[in-house]
Amino acid sequence: MASLADKMAANMDMSAFSKADELKKRLWFTVLALIVFRLGTFIPLPGIDPKILEEIFAKNSGGILGMFNMFAGGALGRMTIFALNIMPYISASIIIQLAQSIVPSLQAMKKEGEAGQRKITKYTRYLTVLITIVQGYGIAVGLEGMIGSSGASAVVHPGFVFTFTTIVSLVGGTMFIVWLGEQITQRGVGNGSSLIITVGIIANIPTALARTFELGRVGSMSMTLILGLLVMAVALIYIIIFVERAQRRIPIQYPKRQMGMRMVSAESSHLPLKINPTGVIPPIFASSLLLLPMTIVNLSAENGGTGWLATIGQYLKHGQPLYLALYAFLIIFFAFFYTAVVFNPEETADNLKKHGGFVAGIRPGKNTAEYLDYVITRLTVLGATYLTLLCILPEVLIDRLSVPFILGGTTLLIVVQVTMDFVSQVQSHLIAHQYEGLIKKASLAGKKKK
């Protein structure tokens, strides 16, 4: 019976999808936009020797360069115009969101609604350009210092012209990705920025699996260990899906009340609170703040840099205790910070009070706000612990075994979370299309009766 019900539901979904022309257009737009993004990851920066660059990246692919290259969809390893991906925009968003809790003028803009949001978006773009210029300069200087085994530089003609063209190319590439992500969010399906990062990760999966099995073929890694890693990846996916769908439901009571000319009977509902309300945001924010500064430090340290920069580069290598500690701290910080941004206990308590709702056994107003704050704080502790363990423990294991980053908890979390969000939005569009069809049928039936 269950299988028959599942088949009927699947057939209904397929029939609804075949009639949902708007959803099809959105899906096609999303696919084409992501194809454009992937094509851009193969357009190289001018003035770089690809052979020497490939040799240098092959030596350092197991470190933080390899991890950032994975987030960039391979664009950093090929040193293309999309080498920085969308990370500068994410860094700018973090800084603006942090500033909103400190700067009064930004707080006032946030309360202005849509007009204020447009101003904040404009400032975020300006800051993205500034961050990209700084990071582009660091990349240009790092490339000029990269020397191959033959003693030749990775840059054909070092100097001001190369630095300038590199900065302009990276700024143009990054801002194009930002625009593309916004277009996907508005005209496509899903969050554009998250989809761009996810597609970059997924594009590396075949290569990462091939490298892993190659290690088993040459005897560098046992097949038992490879199978164990694959089982670990499947188990992590199951844990991620289970936790991301888990909720803490707070029962809400609505008393009998008068609405217009009729009396509405008492109702009971619930307020769903996710165990991990921040989703994939903390790991992405933490990675964006850590990866590129550390990449520049490591480029300098690994290409003859001395002094304090080289010392920092040694301590901040991927898998080192200081790197893991900073990564864990940033994940926990952004878990609490972003929870405070997306959920306001006082505002939620006021909304419940306005609509006559209350939590059983808790007085409306201040007491309800304190209770909601207590619950969301405990959930955030659980969510932050889950994210930290999920992202840190596999990273330690992967660093010790020298297997590709694609099997790490951070990458799996991003891919699974974004995929779940994408599927959820597709289902929402299908439901909206079905409702529109029912409304049209009802209006036509009403006209016939008249």
N, C-alpha and C positions, 0 to 999 in steps of 0.2 A: 504493500500500500504506500509506504514511504517513497519507494523508488518511482511508483506511478505518479505520485504527487509532484516529485521533483521534475519528472519529465514534462508534466503538464505546465509547471511553472516556467521551465526552460522554453517550451514552445510559445507560451504567452510572451516571454521576454523577447524571443526572436521575432515574433510577429509585430510586437510594439516597436522594436528596433528598425525593422524594415520600413515602417511608416514614419519614423522620426527623422524627417529630412533635415531639420535644424541641427539635431545631434550629429548627423552624418557630416554636415558642413563643418561643424566645430571639430570633429575628429580628424577630418582631412586637413583642415588648417593646422591643427596641432602636429600632425605627422609631417607635413611639408615644412613647417617652421623648424622642427627638430632636425630634418634632413639638411636644411640650410645651415643650421648650427654645426652639424657634423662635417659638412663640406668646408666650413671656415676653419676647422681644426687642422686642415691640411695645407693652408696657405702660409708659407714660411715668412718669417721676418727677412727683410733684405740685408745682404752683406754677411751672411753666416755660412761657414763651411759645414755642410751636413754630416760629412764623414767623421770629422773631429768631434762634433757635437754628439753624435751617436756613440762614439767611443767613450767620451767622458761620462755620459749618462748611463752607459752600461756598467761602468765601475761604481756609480753612486746610486743605482736604481733600488738598492735595498734600504736606503736611508729615507730621510724626510723628503728628498727630491722625488723618490718613487711614489710616496703617498700623495704629494701635491699633484704629481703628474696624473695619478689615478682620478683625482677630483676634477682635473682639467680635461679629462677624456683623452689623454695622450698628447694634448696640445703643447704642454711644457716640454716634453721630451723631444718633440719635433720643432720646438721654439717657433710657434706660429703666432699669428695676430691675435688668436684667442688664448694665448698662454696663461693669462691671468684669470680666464673664465669670468664668472660673475662674483668672485670673492671680494673684490674691492667694493662692490655695491652692498654686499652683505655687511662688510666692515663699516661702511658709512651708515647703514641702517642701525647697526648696534650703537654707534656713537650718538646718532640723533635721538634714539630711544632713551639712552642714558641721560642725554642732555635735557630731555623733556621733563625729567624728574628733578632737575636742578635749576634750569633757566626759566624764569617766570614768563618771558615772552613766548617761548615754545609751548609752555603749559596753556597759555591763553589761546594759541593757535589750535591746539588739540581740541579745545572746547568749542571752536567755531564751526565744527561740523565738516561738511564737504569742502568748503572754501579753505578752511585751515589745513585740511589734509592735503590739498593741492599745493599749498605753500611749503608744507613739510616735505612733500615729495620733491619739489623743486630744489630745496636746500640739500636733500639727500643726493640728488644727481650732481649738484655742484661739488659736494664733498667727495663723491665717487671719482669725479674728474681729478680732483686734487690728490686723492690717495693713489690713483692710477699713475699720475705723473711721478710721484715720489717712488712708487714701486717699480715703474718702468725705468726710471733712472738707475735704481739699484740693480735691476736685471741687466741693463746695458753695461754697467760697470763690471758686474759679475761675469758677463760673457767675454768682455775684453780681457779679463784675468784668467780665463779658462785656457789651459795649455794641454795639447794632446801629447801622446807618447813620443811623437816625432819632434816635439819642440815647437810645432806651429800653433798659432793662435786659432781659436774657434771663430774669430771675427776676421774677415778678409782684409778690410781697411778700417782699423780702429781710429777713433777720433770723434770730433764734434758732430760731423755729419751722421755717423752711425748712431751716436747717442740720440740725436734729435729725431732721426727717422724711426728709431726703435720706440721712443716715447710716443710719438704721434701714432704709430701703427698700433701700439698696445692700447692707447686711449680710445682710438677709433674702434678697435675690436671689442673692447670691454663695453663701451657705450652702446654698440650695436647689439650685443648680447642682452644688455639691460632692456633696450627697446623691444627686442624679440621676446624676452620673458614677459614683459607687460602685455604685448599683443596676444601671447598664448593665454594669459590669464583672462583677458577681456573677450577675445574672440574664439578661443579654443576651449579645451577641457582640462581642468587641473590648475595647480599653481605653476606658473611658467618658470620661475627661478628654481624651484625644487625639481621640476621635470628636466631642466637643462643639466643640473648636477647629476641626477639619476641616470640620464642617457649617457653621460660621460663615463659613469661607473660601469653601466651595463656593457658599453662598447669594449671595455677591457676584460670582461669575463672570459671570452674564448681564449684570448692570449694568456690570461692568468692560469686557466685550467690546463692549457697546453704546456706551460712552463712547469706546473706542478707535476703532471704526468711524465714530463721529460726528466725531472729529478728522480722519479721512480724508475724510469727506464735505464738511466745511467748508473743507478745504484746509490745516488747521494741521499735518497730517502726511501724507506721501506714502503711497500704497497700497503702494509697494515696501517702505517702511520697516515698515509694518504686517505685511506678509507675512513680512518678515525677522524680526520679533519673534515671530510665530507659529511660524516654523521654529525659532527659538532655543528657544522653550518646548518644542517636541516633542523637540529634541535634548537638552535638559536632562532631560526625563522619561526618555529612553533611557539617559542617563548614570547617573541616579539608580538605575534598575532594575538596570543592569549592576553598579554598585558595591555596592549593597545585597545582591545575591545572590552576590557574589564571596566566596570563602573561601580561607584559608591552611590547608591540611590537614597537620597534623603526624602522621607515621606512628607508631603505637603497636604494640608487640609484646607478646604474652602467651605465656609459655613453657608447655610441657607441665606440667600440674598435676593433683593428685588432688582430686576433688570427691566426697566421700562414698565410695561403693564403686566409683566408676568413674574412669577416667583420661581427662582432657580433653586433646585434642591442642593443639599450639601454634596460636595464632591471630594474625592481624594486623588492626588496625583503624586509625582515624585520629581525631585530635582537631580538629574544625573550628573555626577562629577567623575571625570576620568582619573584613573590612578596616575597616568602620565598626561596631564593636561597640556603640556608644552610640545608633545610630539617629538619631531625630529629637530626642532629649532636649537636646543642647547648644543648637541654635537656639531651641527653645522656652524653655529656661531663660534664655538670653541676652536674648531678646526681653522676657520677663516682668520681668527686672530693669531693662531700659532704658526700656521704653515708658512706663509710667505716671509715674515720677518726671519724665521728660522732658516728658510731656504737661502735668503741673502747672506745670513751669518755663516751658514755652512759652505756656501759657494766661496766666500772670502777665506774661510779657514782651510778648505781643502785645496785652494789654489795659491798657497804661499802666504796666507794671512798670518800675522803674528800678533802677540799682545793680548789684550783683554778680549778682542773679538774672536780670536782663535780659541781662547779658553771657554768663552760662552758657547761657541760652536761644538766643543767637545762635550760639554755638560748637557746641551740641548739636542743631542742626537736622538733619533727615534729609538724608543725602547729604554733610554736612560731614565734613572729614577726621577731626576728633576723634570724632564719632559712629561713623564707620566703624572707626576704630582701637579704640574701646571695644567695639564689636560683635564685631570679629575676636578681640580678646583674650579676651572672655567665652566665645566659641565654643570657642577652643583650650583655655581653662582647664577648662570643663565637659566637654570631650571626654576630657581626661586624668583629671579627677576622677571622672567617672562610670564610666570604664573600670576605675579602681581599686576602685570600689564593686561592680561586677558581676562582676569577674574577679580572683580571688586566686591568684597562681601557686603560693604555698606550699601552700595548701589543695588545689589541683588535683594538685600533685606528690605530696602525702601520700595522696590518694585512689588515684592510680595505683599507688603503692607498696603500699598495702594490698591491692589486687586483683592484684598481681603484674605489672602493666603497666610498661613502660619505653619511653623514646624511644631509637630505634636510635643507638648511639654515645654516649649520655649516661648517666651513672650516676644511679640512682634517688635521690630525696631532694633534698638541697640543690642539687646540680648541675642536676637537672631543673627545679627552681624558678627558678634563675638563667637557664636557657635559655628557659623559658616567659616569664619577665619580659622578656628581651631581645627575643623575637619579638613579644610584645604591645605593647611600647614602640614598636617600628618600625611595627607596624600602626596604632597610635594616631597616630603622626606622619603617616602617609599619610591616615588617616581625618580628622584635624583639618585637614590641608591641603585635602582634598577639600571638607569642610564649609565652610571659610572662603572658598575660591574660589567655591563654588556659591552662597553667600549674599551675598558682598560684590560680586563683579563684576557680576551682573545688577542689583543695587541701584544701583550707580554709573551703569549705562546707563539704567536706568529714571528715575533722578533727573534726568539730563541731558536726556532726551527727554520728561519729564512724562507718562508713560503709567501706567496703574493698577498698584498693587503686586501685583495678582493674578498678574502675569506674572513676578514675581521668583523667585529661586532658593529663598528661605526658604519661601514659600507652596507652591511646587511640591514641595519636599522633604517638607513636612508631609503634603500631600494624598496623594502617591504612597506614602510610607512607611506611613502609617496604612491606606491602601487595601490594600497588600500584606499587612499584619498582619491586617486584617479577613478577607481572602480565605483566608489561611493558617489562621486559627482556624475558619472555616467548613469547610474541608477536614478539619481535625482532628476536628471534631464528626462529619462524615460517616464518617470512618474508624472512629471509636469506635462509631458506630451499626452499621457493618458487622460489626465484631468482636463486638458484643453479639448480633447476629443469628446469627453463626456459632456462638457459644457456646451459645445457646439450641437451635439445631439439633442440635449435638453432644450436649447433655444429653438431648434428646428421643429421639435415636437410641439412646443408652445405656439409657434406660428401656425402650424397645421390646425391645431384646435381652434384658433381664432378664425 
